[in-house]
Amino acid sequence: MPAQKSSKSKPDDKTPPVDPLNGEPADSSDEPMTPEEKAQLEDVEHMVTEAYEQFLRTASRVSDYANETYGSVRTYAKKHPGTALLVSFLAGVVLGALTSRR
């Protein structure tokens, strides 16, 4: 029997790279950016940095508030265990009723 050749195709090295964001062929030119493009890029970088910093500040405030609330609830529960148990039970009943499928 004659040896069979593999029918696997090799990837075409001449295929232009594709931009993963928009699926279009990537610009492979090494042209320097224009001053307008640099200004746009700096504006976008600034906006992203501001948004990230705002996110961090908001997350910190939410964490602080959650910690304060948890501490208050824990203190109340230690002083009034019966009431805390009743509220916990009622909250479970309400959540169960809201999430039940009928």
Secondary structure, 3 states (H helix, E strand, C coil): CCCCCCCCCCCCCCCCCECCCCCCECCCCCCCCCHHHHHHHHHHHHHHHHHHHHHHHHHHHHHHHHHHHHHHHHHHHHHCHHHHHHHHHHHHHHHHHHHCCC
